[in-house]
Amino acid sequence: QAQLVESGGGLVQAGGSLRLSCAGSGIIFSAFDMAWYRQPPGKERELVAAFTRAGVITYIDSVKGRFIISKDNYKDALYLQMNNLQPDDTAVYYCNAKHFQVATMDYWGQGTQVTVSS
């Protein structure tokens, strides 16, 4: 079955960088809109960055200029390069894949923890 697995999270000091990876299995990334979400402690999940199948990239304002989302369709992999991390970036980060036609094909990974210390 379709599966997404995130990796690359960890503990860093403010100003540091991390690169998150999302590996797909049973998913052809070219048919999906891909995105990174995050859920800070005690808060709701929020969209961080999106990479549509058409190649449109968007970011929430708080990460613009610091985060870079990228995709490798051949490897069915999604990445999030996070630079100049701040304590407010602390959250569990999730990879999401949503099929552009089949509404029920909406997949999530298990999440990877990112903790930024000050």
N, C-alpha and C positions, 0 to 999 in steps of 0.2 A: 504494500500500500504506500501511498504518498507519505513522505516524511520530511521534516525539516529539523536540522540539528545545528544549534548555535555553539560557538566556541570563541575563545579569545578574551573573555572577561577576566577581571582580576582587581587587585588593589594597587592604586597609584596615588602619588601626591599631586596636588593641584599644579597645573601647568604641564603635566605629563601627557603621554599619548597611549592609546590602545587601538588595536585593529581587531574588530569583530568579524567572524566568518559565519556564514550560513550555508550549509551543504544540503542539497536537495537529493532525494531519492524517490523515483517514481513520479517526478515532476519535470515537465519540459518548461524551463523558465521562460522561453520565448512566448508561451501562451498565457503567461501570468503577469499581473501587476505585482511587483515586489515592494516590500517596505520593511523598515525597522520601526518598532514601537518600544516604549519603555514604561516601566511602572515604578516610580519612586516609592520609598517606604511610606505607607499610610496614605498614598494618593492613588488616583485613577490612572489607568493606562492611557498613554498619549502617543500620537504619531510623531515620529522624529524625522524620518526621511523616507521618500518614496521614489521608486524607479519603475515607471510604467513600461509595459511591453512595447509601447511606441517610442520609448527613450526619453520621456519627459521626467525630469528630476525636480523634486521640491523638498524644501526643508522648513522646519518650524523656525521662527525668528531667533530663538535662543541659541541655535546651533549654527546658524549661517556664518560662514567664514571659518568655522572650526572643524566641522564634520564633512566628510566626503563619502557619498554612497557610490558604489560601483557594482557591476555585474559581469559575470562571465557565463554566457549562455552555453558555451561548449562544455564547461565543467559543471553547469547547473549550480553555480555558487554566487552568493551575494555577500558583499563586504561593507563594512562601515569603519572608515578610518576616523578616529576621534583624536583631535589635537587640542592642546590647551584645555585639558579637562578641568572642570571646576566641581566643588562639592555638590552643587545642585544637579550635576549630571549623574549622581549616584542613583542607581536604579537597576532593576532586572530588565535586560534588553531582550526583545523577542523579534524573531524573523517571521514575516507573514507573506504568504503567496495566495493571491486571489485570481481565479480564472476569469478571463475577460468575458466569457459567455455562460459558463456553467456556474450558477450562483452557489450551488452546494459545495463546489470545490474551493474552499477557503481554509487554508492550512496554517498552523502555528507550530513553532518550535517550542522546546521546553524552557527556553530562556537561559541567559548567562548573566551572572552578577557582575556589575561594575561598581566599584567603591572608590570614591575619590576623597582623600583626606586633605585637610587644611593644616 
